[in-house]
Amino acid sequence: MNREYPIIKFNQREQDDAKTPGGGGDKKPGFTLSGTELNEKGIFILDQINTIIDNWEDDVINDIPKMVEVKYIEKAKAKSHQSKIIDMFNNYNLTTQVGATSNDGIIVQVITDNQLNEIKKKFENPKENDIAISAIKTVERYIPKVNESELNQYNITFWNLMEKKVNEEIKEKVKTELSRNGIDFIESSFGSGEEVLEVSNVTLDKLEFIKRLPVKKIESTEKVNPFRLDNLEDVTDLPKLSFDPNKEYPVVGLLDSGVEINTYTSEWVERGEGCQYQNNQLDMSHGTYIASLLIHGDNFNGLNDFSIEGCKIIDVPILPNHQIDVKDLIHNIEEAVSNNLEVKIWNLSVSIEGEVDEIEFSTFAKNLDRIQNMYKVLFIKSAGNCVNFYNNEEPKKLSHGADSVQAITVGSLNRNSDQFNIVKSGYPSPYSRAGKGPSYIIKPELVHHGGDLFSTSPTPTSIADYEMSDSKGITIGEEIIQKPGTSFSTPKVAKIASEVLQLLNEPDTLLIKALLIHSATHYSDVELSSEEITKKMGFGKPKHSQSIISENNSHSVTLMLRSRLDKGKEIDIMDFPFPTTLVEDGNFKGRIIVTLVSNPYLRDDLASEYCQTNLDVKFGTFDEKVPATERRAIFNPIKRDESKNVLLDSVYSKRQVKANDEYNYERTLIKYGEKYYPVKKYACDLKEFTDANKKYLDSNRKWFVYLKGEYRDYIEKEQKRTYEEYIKGNIDVEEYEELGIEFCLLITIYDPDQNVDVYHSVVSELNTHAFQYEEVDISTHIDVQN
């Protein structure tokens, strides 16, 4: 294996750490009302509050906190505005905001009549509360929405009011009322996560009664169906890869239907701890097929998808041969992960039929996130399949679980084209479900080849007009099949992730996630809009593991900053080691890829604000270091003069972009920087700068990297409460931690003309500016294919 030009890991220096100056000012936002309009708005909201009070007598349970939904205008989404709204309902004892329901609504709890009177006084005094009153659209009693279930079975969940005693009291009173009204229920939970009451045999009348109880959600019980693989074909044996006990192989945990031990899987597959089923309760066809692709896929199909031959599999079946509840599925996944902590990469090709929501993350996804955070593992999750293409319709949205923020979600792309060019190489597979995820997050992040489905007709109209190609594998009874699906593109990404982990000997799942996404690209000849590419293929197909961690020439370099940014701090590296050799006609040149992956704080009850933290990156040039202005100097004595961020569309010429069409496969990524999503990726070619902006590429200018964190109002207030409990001695030191964001920043700089030694120029700059750095340590005793 070529180790000459591996990734360079560097650390920020002491002078690169800065404090975040306070923001804000006295200027009121533009939406602030005044005069008659403000008074009328205050009266309007007061009327709504009085209506809520008048109807409270109809509650089944009265002596507990009440939930109120406050909706605000579009222009009031900023954290500072939301904070003023919440303060209007402040109860001064317990948490005021307990959740959110949409992009423009929050849930607050109202506890006592005294609190109500205090709230009303604020709305009766509009001049002192003009910003909050102007921001509020409506104030209404919260009533949970329900999707009726054909099975008449529902899961009831509760708001977390941040007081254990109050939470338990509400649950007990709800259980009493359910029993009193003849509604059957059992207590259950999503693994070690949220507790629920599962009710059954619920008529419409009883459903209306439940809606009047103090509950958060009433969701129909999701069922997970067993896998079925059929259409088996008897063909000649496929070539076996022999297991060598003296070799180290990548390790993938397989969360599926189980793997049959046969001549193809023996020694490669080990049954892990934590399985909830006996073998006679399993249909192992699906899991066996995936295992065969992980171990023998390249040999079976004459491919080169992987850098390392073979794969050790820890098999923990989570799906039996009969239908189960999604709560059981989550429990099974958690048992598997918690009992096999040495496994860091888990393949999860189990999908739930429901489509992801535009705003709220699915219960399955939120539990997958919880498990990944708790046990420090990475799930590689399938996007899900659909058959809409048979009717020439767009694919369905991602399946539940594919919206997991912490997981890598994988779609499928075609390996080859059919004779009619209906299925095209490098384009999304017709069966692969599409994103984006809730709140516009980029899902799927990655794609790989999940098996081709070719049209046999120039005008296909049904399933009969398609045939399967690619991806031969073994299922139970050592029978050979070909099956397309995101279930089978997913393990290819899982295998690459496990190879990277093994080559680096680094069980850092955030780093591995960042490396795969950073390496991903699209096929250069794919003619789809940026929006279509993002929705269906995310950041693209990852490279081989060998290419992810090491380049075979000196014309490029990848720098890695793996760190944590504490709240109230900034990272401002004013001596970024951009290669001084990458200059042409007095201007910097080159192509740049920047990927930032962070580990966000997540909060279940906050709908579109599930991600509570954001990390922004700026990368560019500046003229010189100068003393900071008086106010900022209190925090940071030195600042950059005439900075220009090169990660902005506005500095690039549309004419130059059009002329540089051979770069399209990467440049589209410059759009991928959504706020409050923990993956951001940018790619740019400096030769596409507008003439007016080329002055910012002058070779006498310096380069910088700037990182700054943002925190939503809810997580800041939660942290304040936690700190107060810590000071009082009610929380142990192990339970308390200052807010901060773990992150991995990757920056690749390369010369597309391959004329310049970029690698050693960067090393020289690192030494000149006294950075601590090292080349990543790559295992040398692992057999890597050329």
Disulfide bonds with the S-S distance in Angstrom:
none
